[in-house]
Amino acid sequence: MSHGDEPGYGDGPRGEDGGYGGSGQTRTRLPDRPGDVYGGARRRGSSSRSLITVVGVVVLLIAAIAFANRGDNAASSGDGNGSKAKTSPTAASGANPVTTKAAGIPTGFAHSPQGAQSAAANYAVALGSADMFNKARRDQILATVITPSKVTAFEATLDEAYTAQFNKNVGLNEDGTAPQGYTFVSRTSPIGTKTTASSNNTATVEVWCGGLLGLAGENSTNPVTSSWFTITMKLEWTGGDWKIVSHSQKDGPAPVPGDDVASSADDIAKAVEEYGGFTYAR
């Protein structure tokens, strides 16, 4: 889902001088705390194995989403009433955030391209959350954000993806909970949105996002890493709100990594627990 196509987890190539000269690459400086999973090169072998595991998980979710959406593209692309909208401004604008929620997810968006953008941004957050790894909570999310005619198909397909083995591959317990002493992080943060096509009751919205995924905790083999991706949602107006008909994802756009010092596992876990998410409006 929103992390269903999370790109770029694990270590990328780093330059030797930590700057933009020479190899043209940027080095991320890591703390030298003994035993800290973010402590750098000493754990490089396990980090590589972790990357392979996460990539396998990512591919599984992409396949699951694609399976759920089979047959939708032809019907959606045949909307002769659709029109390609102009690129939206990057500054925050327009209507205030909605005030109603269902299953903890904002609802009741405006029947407009702007309302569709706000819906897509909030739905991206929900679909990229750690709650997706819990069966009961995942079904609540899908029932809230997916168009009613597609909910059953999404539930069945994602049940096949979020298996006990899948959870183990990510580093979780078989039931999707984090092991004792660890904090599981799965969070999507929209950076911006734009409507690429719309008609009176349909809209195609792209959401540019940053994401976090991994286990924060000492000796974690899947440390929390960041990624950048763009989600495309096809939405329809039904039951007085925007709902997802199909969902896809691609890598980037990704900025050049800065020379930031990676925080310790404890700092990451504390930040995730203390900093809540947002309600997004265009």
C-alpha positions in Angstrom: 0.0 0.0 0.0 1.4 3.3 0.8 4.5 1.5 1.7 3.6 -1.2 -0.6 6.1 0.2 -3.1 8.5 1.7 -0.6 11.7 2.3 -2.6 15.3 2.8 -1.4 15.3 1.0 1.9 18.8 0.0 3.0 22.2 1.5 2.3 22.9 3.3 -0.9 26.3 4.1 -2.3 28.2 6.7 -0.3 31.1 8.9 -1.3 34.4 8.8 0.7 34.6 12.5 1.4 31.0 13.0 2.6 30.4 15.8 0.1 29.5 16.6 -3.4 33.0 16.5 -4.9 34.9 13.5 -6.2 32.4 10.8 -6.7 29.5 13.2 -6.7 27.8 11.3 -3.9 26.8 12.2 -0.4 27.7 10.4 2.8 25.3 10.1 5.7 27.2 10.4 9.0 26.3 7.9 11.7 26.8 8.0 15.4 29.5 6.0 17.0 27.5 4.6 19.9 28.6 1.0 20.7 25.9 -1.5 20.0 23.6 1.0 18.4 22.0 -0.5 15.2 22.5 2.8 13.5 26.2 2.7 14.4 27.5 2.3 10.8 29.7 0.0 8.8 30.0 -2.7 11.4 26.5 -3.9 10.6 26.8 -3.5 6.9 26.4 -7.3 6.1 23.2 -7.6 8.0 21.9 -4.4 6.6 22.3 -5.8 3.1 20.4 -8.9 4.0 17.8 -6.7 5.6 17.5 -4.8 2.3 16.9 -8.0 0.3 14.2 -9.0 2.8 12.4 -5.6 2.6 12.6 -5.5 -1.2 10.9 -8.9 -1.3 8.2 -7.6 1.0 7.7 -4.6 -1.2 7.4 -6.6 -4.4 4.8 -8.8 -2.6 2.6 -5.8 -1.8 2.9 -4.3 -5.2 1.7 -7.5 -6.7 -1.1 -7.6 -4.2 -2.3 -4.1 -5.1 -2.0 -4.8 -8.8 -4.0 -8.0 -8.5 -6.8 -6.1 -6.6 -6.9 -3.5 -9.4 -7.1 -5.9 -12.3 -9.6 -4.7 -14.8 -10.0 -1.2 -13.4 -7.6 0.6 -15.7 -9.6 0.0 -18.9 -12.8 1.2 -17.3 -11.3 4.2 -15.7 -9.4 5.3 -18.8 -12.5 5.2 -20.9 -14.0 8.3 -19.2 -14.6 10.5 -22.1 -15.8 13.3 -19.8 -12.4 13.6 -18.0 -10.2 16.6 -18.6 -6.6 17.1 -17.7 -6.3 19.7 -15.1 -3.5 22.3 -14.7 -0.7 21.6 -12.3 -1.7 22.8 -8.8 0.4 25.4 -7.0 2.8 24.0 -4.4 1.7 26.3 -1.6 -1.0 25.2 0.8 -4.3 26.7 -0.4 -8.0 26.4 -0.5 -10.6 24.7 1.8 -10.0 24.1 5.5 -9.3 20.6 6.7 -12.4 18.4 7.2 -13.7 18.0 10.8 -15.3 14.5 10.6 -13.6 11.1 10.8 -14.5 7.5 10.3 -12.2 4.8 11.9 -9.8 7.6 12.8 -9.5 8.7 9.1 -10.7 12.1 7.9 -13.9 12.0 5.8 -16.4 14.3 4.3 -14.3 15.9 1.7 -15.5 18.6 -0.7 -17.0 17.5 -4.0 -14.3 19.2 -6.0 -10.8 18.5 -7.4 -9.4 20.2 -4.3 -11.5 17.9 -2.1 -10.2 14.9 -4.0 -6.6 16.0 -3.4 -7.2 16.3 0.3 -8.9 12.9 0.4 -6.0 11.2 -1.5 -3.4 12.7 0.9 -5.2 11.5 4.0 -5.9 8.1 2.5 -2.1 7.8 1.6 -1.4 8.3 5.3 -3.8 5.6 6.4 -2.7 3.1 3.8 1.0 3.6 4.8 0.5 3.3 8.5 1.5 0.5 10.9 -2.2 -0.3 11.4 -2.2 -2.0 8.0 -0.3 -4.9 9.6 -3.2 -5.6 12.0 -6.1 -7.5 10.3 -9.0 -5.9 12.2 -7.6 -2.4 11.8 -6.7 -3.0 8.1 -10.2 -4.0 7.3 -11.5 -0.8 9.0 -9.1 1.3 6.9 -10.1 -0.4 3.7 -13.8 0.0 4.4 -13.3 3.7 5.0 -11.1 4.6 2.0 -12.0 2.1 -0.7 -15.1 2.4 -2.9 -17.7 -0.1 -1.6 -17.7 -2.3 -4.7 -13.9 -2.9 -4.4 -13.6 -3.4 -0.6 -14.0 -7.2 -0.6 -11.5 -7.7 -3.4 -8.9 -5.5 -1.6 -9.5 -7.3 1.7 -9.0 -10.7 0.2 -5.9 -9.8 -1.7 -4.2 -8.0 1.2 -5.1 -10.9 3.5 -3.0 -13.1 1.1 -0.2 -10.5 1.3 -0.1 -9.8 5.0 0.7 -13.3 6.2 2.5 -14.5 9.2 5.6 -15.1 7.1 5.3 -11.6 5.7 5.3 -10.1 9.2 8.3 -12.2 10.1 10.2 -11.0 7.1 9.6 -7.4 8.2 10.9 -8.3 11.7 7.5 -8.4 13.4 5.8 -11.2 15.3 3.5 -13.5 13.3 0.4 -11.5 14.5 1.9 -8.2 13.2 3.0 -6.9 16.6 6.5 -5.6 17.3 8.8 -7.8 19.3 9.3 -6.8 22.9 11.8 -3.9 23.2 11.2 -2.7 19.6 9.0 -0.1 18.0 7.7 -0.7 14.5 7.6 2.3 12.3 5.5 2.6 9.1 4.6 6.2 8.3 3.7 8.1 5.2 3.9 11.9 5.0 2.4 13.6 1.9 4.7 16.4 0.5 2.2 17.6 -2.1 -0.7 16.7 -4.4 -2.0 17.4 -7.8 -5.0 16.4 -9.9 -4.0 15.0 -13.3 -7.6 14.3 -14.6 -11.1 14.9 -13.3 -14.7 14.9 -14.2 -17.8 15.7 -12.1 -17.6 12.4 -10.1 -14.1 11.1 -10.8 -10.6 12.3 -10.2 -7.0 11.0 -10.6 -4.7 12.4 -8.0 -1.0 12.0 -7.5 0.4 12.3 -4.0 4.2 12.9 -3.6 5.3 11.3 -0.3 8.1 10.7 2.1 8.0 7.5 4.1 9.6 5.7 7.1 9.7 2.0 7.5 11.6 -0.4 9.9 12.1 -1.6 13.5 13.6 0.8 16.0 15.5 -1.0 18.7 18.9 -2.2 19.7 20.3 -4.9 17.4 17.5 -4.5 14.9 18.4 -6.0 11.5 15.7 -3.8 9.8 16.5 -0.3 11.1 14.1 2.6 10.2 15.0 4.0 6.8 13.4 6.7 4.7 12.1 6.7 1.1 10.4 8.9 -1.5 7.6 7.8 -3.7 4.5 9.0 -5.6 1.1 7.4 -5.2 -1.5 7.7 -7.9 -5.1 7.2 -6.8 -8.2 7.0 -9.0 -11.1 8.2 -7.0 -14.9 8.3 -7.5 -17.6 10.3 -5.7 -19.9 7.8 -4.0 -22.0 8.0 -0.8 -21.2 11.7 -0.4 -17.4 11.3 -0.3 -14.4 10.5 -2.4 -13.3 6.8 -2.4 -10.4 4.9 -4.0 -11.1 2.8 -7.1 -7.5 2.0 -7.8 -4.1 2.7 -6.3 -0.5 2.5 -7.8 2.9 3.7 -6.8 6.3 4.6 -8.3 9.7 5.7 -7.0 10.6 9.3 -6.4 11.1 12.2 -6.9 13.9 11.8 -4.3 16.1 14.7 -3.2 19.9 14.3 -2.7 20.5 12.9 0.8 21.9 15.4 3.2 24.9 15.0 5.5 22.6 14.4 8.5 23.6 12.4 11.5 21.4 9.3 11.8 19.6 9.3 15.2 19.8 6.4 17.6 17.1 3.7 17.7 15.8 5.2 21.0 15.5 8.6 19.5 13.6 7.3 16.5 11.2 5.3 18.7 10.6 8.2 21.0 9.9 10.6 18.1 7.4 8.2 16.6 5.6 7.8 19.9 5.5 11.5 20.7 4.9 13.1 17.3 1.4 12.6 16.0 0.3 12.7 12.3 -1.7 15.4 10.5 -5.0 15.9 8.7 -4.1 17.1 5.2 -6.1 19.6 3.2 -5.2 21.2 -0.2 
